[in-house]
Amino acid sequence: MNISHVIAGLTAILGVDGVTADPERMAAYLNEPRKRFHVPAVAVARPGSVAEVQALCRWANENRVPLIPQGGNTGLVGAQVPVRGDEVIVSLQRLDKVREVNAAGGHMTLEAGVILQHAHEVAEAAGAMFPLWIASQGSARIGGVLSSNAGGVQVLAFGNARELCLGVEAVLADGRLYQGLNALKKDNTGYDLKDLLIGAEGTLGIITAATLKLFPKPQAHETALCSVAGPEQALELFYLMRERTGSRLTAFELMPRFGIDLQLKHGMLARDPTAGPSPWYALIEVNRMRGGISGALEAGLEEALERGIITDANVAQAETERAQMWAAREQMSDVQSREGASIKHDISVPVAAVPRLIAEGSAAVERVIPGIRPCPFGHLGDGNIHFNFTQPAGADAKAFMARETDVNAAIYEIIGRLGGSVSAEHGIGQLKTALLTKVKDPIALEMMRAVKLALDPNGILNPGKLLG
Ligand SMILES: Cc1cc2nc3c(=O)[nH]c(=O)nc-3n(C[C@H](O)[C@H](O)[C@H](O)COP(=O)(O)OP(=O)(O)OC[C@H]3O[C@@H](n4cnc5c(N)ncnc54)[C@H](O)[C@@H]3O)c2cc1C
């Protein structure tokens, strides 16, 4: 179908206001955070109701027009932007209604276009908490968060997006509506179709709404930034704090001094939030519920200090201090772009293998590019490290990036040996499709392809992504 026929078809379903092919207006839907993918789209479609999404899919399926579902366009693997140039982006932004909030019952039902930050506010206004925190929460939307099975800093206690979702409503490739919204904690009636759609990166259906879990709001947070000699000590601290605080331990993040120094150098931190220079830090947060006993964090830290696991710690005394500690963590990735080019990996290994991953990975990559500056940080408590490397000081950025494949190979070899995953939370998208076919179990790939073929036989939903 040629471009003018596609636009005429879309306009017939959505009206002139629901479609744009103007390059300037499409830019916001095409410019993705990593600035790696630059293929244009034919148009952006903006359905305003579930019925319009259904009509759009029915028409696209009949006419073999490829569709890319899109939420907040914050994905980091190019799953939400074109790979071929003949795709229509389907923005779910207009489906942004809050359908139901039941704080006492522990659930809320939101449409796919609700911004994650708004979901937090809705939960909070009802006296509850929706515990999925990611740095992009001001833009990421519920449909995108579920389709990429987002993680973030509280997975340790509450799980990733998949574990926070009770049911979804989704439009299938041929326009049929899967009505899977429910608030059931237990439902043993066969295959878990919700879990297929979550993390599918828009390749199996377009999520239009979801029922999400709500939790009681904590009364307070106890937060500390601890100085540790290395990842080994950080792991020991994690084990200790988990034992002392159990499920109240909501975050355990690892950061290297290098990343703090960069933030100070580039003016991203007003002051150093740490207790002083140390090669590594662990950012720990423990929730306190109403009537709960305070001081569990400090008691654990005292023991850690006595046993020589930590060398020092800053415990946040006010919300502003807590915010500064979290800013230092959230800005870790961003600051690297201010320092030059960087090569990034979102990977996971069993928690106990994190120190080996960091030691062996840093050494292996140093052999590939002498002088490269490792900046591994992230969710130690989940075994998920953002293993990033900044270019050697003063190096040529282009020449550095030309070695990306060699650096990746060194890291993925270690991941394979340690029984890890090449994508912990950001997904596959178009960035890692070729890699997935190399590292995933062949039977698993066959099963995934069979599911795709059954639900989208004409391959109109996000072609070229995930399975390629
Ligand atoms: C600064 C920053 C920090 C980040 N931090 C984290 C983090 O800590 N943890 C983490 O996991 N991720 C993180 N991310 C990645 C990103 O924010 C998440 O993947 C987020 O969940 C994507 O949501 P989105 O609405 O922007 O989705 P998009 O980017 O629009 O889309 C992502 C995927 O979902 C699909 N999709 C979107 N909407 C739908 C729908 N309604 N139905 C079906 N498919 C759909 C798209 O086709 C695409 O495959 C970060 C990104 C940035 C820029």
The ligand as an SDF file (V2000), in Angstrom:
LIG
                    3D

 53 58  0  0  0  0  0  0  0  0999 V2000
   16.2620    8.1380   31.9550 C   0  0  0  0  0  0  0  0  0  0  0  0
   15.7140    6.7580   31.7710 C   0  0  0  0  0  0  0  0  0  0  0  0
   15.7230    5.8770   32.8340 C   0  0  0  0  0  0  0  0  0  0  0  0
   15.2230    4.5860   32.6850 C   0  0  0  0  0  0  0  0  0  0  0  0
   15.2530    3.7400   33.7550 N   0  0  0  0  0  0  0  0  0  0  0  0
   14.7590    2.4980   33.6280 C   0  0  0  0  0  0  0  0  0  0  0  0
   14.7910    1.5860   34.7370 C   0  0  0  0  0  0  0  0  0  0  0  0
   15.3090    1.8890   35.8010 O   0  0  0  0  0  0  0  0  0  0  0  0
   14.2670    0.3720   34.5540 N   0  0  0  0  0  0  0  0  0  0  0  0
   13.6980   -0.0190   33.3790 C   0  0  0  0  0  0  0  0  0  0  0  0
   13.2250   -1.1420   33.2820 O   0  0  0  0  0  0  0  0  0  0  0  0
   13.6610    0.8110   32.3160 N   0  0  0  0  0  0  0  0  0  0  0  0
   14.1790    2.0520   32.4080 C   0  0  0  0  0  0  0  0  0  0  0  0
   14.1550    2.8940   31.3350 N   0  0  0  0  0  0  0  0  0  0  0  0
   13.5910    2.4260   30.0600 C   0  0  0  0  0  0  0  0  0  0  0  0
   12.1390    2.8650   29.7960 C   0  0  0  0  0  0  0  0  0  0  0  0
   11.7890    4.0130   30.4920 O   0  0  0  0  0  0  0  0  0  0  0  0
   11.1930    1.7660   30.1480 C   0  0  0  0  0  0  0  0  0  0  0  0
   11.4310    0.6980   29.2730 O   0  0  0  0  0  0  0  0  0  0  0  0
    9.7060    2.1400   30.0820 C   0  0  0  0  0  0  0  0  0  0  0  0
    9.0140    1.0790   30.6850 O   0  0  0  0  0  0  0  0  0  0  0  0
    9.1630    2.3520   28.6910 C   0  0  0  0  0  0  0  0  0  0  0  0
    7.8900    2.9740   28.7720 O   0  0  0  0  0  0  0  0  0  0  0  0
    7.3520    3.8780   27.5720 P   0  0  0  0  0  0  0  0  0  0  0  0
    5.9330    4.2050   27.8410 O   0  0  0  0  0  0  0  0  0  0  0  0
    8.2350    5.0020   27.3110 O   0  0  0  0  0  0  0  0  0  0  0  0
    7.4060    2.8230   26.3770 O   0  0  0  0  0  0  0  0  0  0  0  0
    7.9050    3.0510   24.8950 P   0  0  0  0  0  0  0  0  0  0  0  0
    9.3350    3.4180   24.8860 O   0  0  0  0  0  0  0  0  0  0  0  0
    6.9830    3.9250   24.1620 O   0  0  0  0  0  0  0  0  0  0  0  0
    7.7480    1.5460   24.3460 O   0  0  0  0  0  0  0  0  0  0  0  0
    8.4970    0.5060   24.8840 C   0  0  0  0  0  0  0  0  0  0  0  0
    8.0150   -0.8280   24.2890 C   0  0  0  0  0  0  0  0  0  0  0  0
    6.6550   -1.0640   24.6560 O   0  0  0  0  0  0  0  0  0  0  0  0
    5.8180   -1.1630   23.4930 C   0  0  0  0  0  0  0  0  0  0  0  0
    4.5470   -0.5260   23.8360 N   0  0  0  0  0  0  0  0  0  0  0  0
    4.3570    0.7400   24.2890 C   0  0  0  0  0  0  0  0  0  0  0  0
    3.0540    0.9160   24.5940 N   0  0  0  0  0  0  0  0  0  0  0  0
    2.4340   -0.2510   24.3130 C   0  0  0  0  0  0  0  0  0  0  0  0
    1.0930   -0.7090   24.4220 C   0  0  0  0  0  0  0  0  0  0  0  0
    0.1150    0.0760   24.8910 N   0  0  0  0  0  0  0  0  0  0  0  0
    0.8000   -1.9760   24.0310 N   0  0  0  0  0  0  0  0  0  0  0  0
    1.7680   -2.8020   23.5440 C   0  0  0  0  0  0  0  0  0  0  0  0
    3.0490   -2.4190   23.4290 N   0  0  0  0  0  0  0  0  0  0  0  0
    3.3780   -1.1610   23.8250 C   0  0  0  0  0  0  0  0  0  0  0  0
    6.5840   -0.4860   22.3920 C   0  0  0  0  0  0  0  0  0  0  0  0
    6.2050   -0.9890   21.1150 O   0  0  0  0  0  0  0  0  0  0  0  0
    8.0180   -0.8600   22.7660 C   0  0  0  0  0  0  0  0  0  0  0  0
    8.2430   -2.1730   22.3410 O   0  0  0  0  0  0  0  0  0  0  0  0
   14.6750    4.1780   31.4410 C   0  0  0  0  0  0  0  0  0  0  0  0
   14.6500    5.0760   30.3830 C   0  0  0  0  0  0  0  0  0  0  0  0
   15.1670    6.3510   30.5310 C   0  0  0  0  0  0  0  0  0  0  0  0
   15.1190    7.2930   29.3710 C   0  0  0  0  0  0  0  0  0  0  0  0
  1  2  1  0
  2  3  1  0
  2 52  2  0
  3  4  2  0
  4  5  1  0
  4 50  1  0
  5  6  2  0
  6  7  1  0
  6 13  1  0
  7  8  2  0
  7  9  1  0
  9 10  1  0
 10 11  2  0
 10 12  1  0
 12 13  2  0
 13 14  1  0
 14 15  1  0
 14 50  1  0
 15 16  1  0
 16 17  1  0
 16 18  1  0
 18 19  1  0
 18 20  1  0
 20 21  1  0
 20 22  1  0
 22 23  1  0
 23 24  1  0
 24 25  2  0
 24 26  1  0
 24 27  1  0
 27 28  1  0
 28 29  2  0
 28 30  1  0
 28 31  1  0
 31 32  1  0
 32 33  1  0
 33 34  1  0
 33 48  1  0
 34 35  1  0
 35 36  1  0
 35 46  1  0
 36 37  1  0
 36 45  1  0
 37 38  2  0
 38 39  1  0
 39 40  1  0
 39 45  2  0
 40 41  1  0
 40 42  2  0
 42 43  1  0
 43 44  2  0
 44 45  1  0
 46 47  1  0
 46 48  1  0
 48 49  1  0
 50 51  2  0
 51 52  1  0
 52 53  1  0
M  END
$$$$
